[in-house]
Amino acid sequence: MDTIPDDERGNTIWRLLSACWSYEPKDRPSAMEVSKVMNALGFRVHQDSKSTVKFTDEIKVEDIAAFFTQNGVIDYTAELQRHNLQSPYLTKASAILYRIDLSIQRSDQYIAHTQRVIVKCVMDQSPYKQLKRATRELYFWSSYKHVNILPLLGFAILNGKLAMISPWIENGSVTEYVKKQHTADYYGLCTQLSRAINYLHTNGVIHGDIKGDNVLVSNEGIVKVMDFGVSIMAQLRIEFTHTGVGRGTERWQAPEILRRKSDSSKEGDIYALGMTIIEIYTHDRPYGDTDIGHDEKSEIIMGTRRPGRPWRLPFDNRGTAFWALLQRCWSVDPAARPTSDEIYKELVRE
């Protein structure tokens, strides 16, 4: 047994093996429980890295579920069937969200524990488009793990639809958080957010819809970026037919995206990151209650309309340098904007 590592991961494996050898059959874990523990510990079924799944009109939700299960995403369909999901926590045009207490598998123990979670069901006009959108988001979300990315706990098939499961974050969005937390560390929150975007960009991912509503804050004050519904990745292991590319939300859109001259891009993410930082410091969306009509769009595109300096941003050397950095994020010329790496390094330079 000297091949089992002498650390917490190894201890978990040993506890699992010991349970498998229990004298009483009823005390042994099921095959599903064993699989969940091994998946949670990072063990994956070996597959050719070049293998893909082609998303066609004939594909079924069961095919997609099998693909994600083989790639280590935990299927909670059986657990979810024990719940009567009739009253959504939140209904939006793009998704229905349920908040429930679910038996979740953790990587440091083989016995599941109960955790409050959000179950997200993507909505669309047709079942095919709904499955396609949900599959894209689940693929992006499951591909990357980082302290500042909201964890994906798993997926489920709910009423024939693909659903995603993530932890419930009580504090809500970053804008809700700063309104309630009068001692919030604004600069620290912005630094964490820039770190998350730098992580995505470094791994070839364009988020595509950075805004305050898509940034949560945990009870420990940790930023958690979410919502990968319009994200873009250079290489996909699911081969999609042509899919329209989302461009984010208007108030956060860069001039070239507002002009419809560009799809989502890293430079567009940087512009939206700057606008989200303004949200954090002002407790309000960019431009506040001002309607963004034709004239306002023209001013944004020309670079003559930008947010003013928030009063919460200190007038010291650090605050002045930060404000100059934000103004670069809103450059009309995308090439003049700083990269996510530049922004993060600037914020942690102290």
RAGIHU-V459918 format. One record per helix or strand. SS is the DSSP state (h for helix, s for strand). FROM is the first residue (numbers start at 1). TO is the last residue. Records with the same first field share a line. If there is no record, write none. Layout:
# RAGIHU-V459918
SS->FROM-TO  FROM-TO
This chain:
# RAGIHU-V459918
h->8-20  25-27  31-40  61-70  77-80  127-143  174-180  186-202  212-214  250-252  255-258  266-282  294-302  317-329  334-336  340-347
s->53-55  75-75  90-91  95-104  113-122  149-149  152-158  161-167  173-173  205-206  215-217  223-225  232-233  238-240
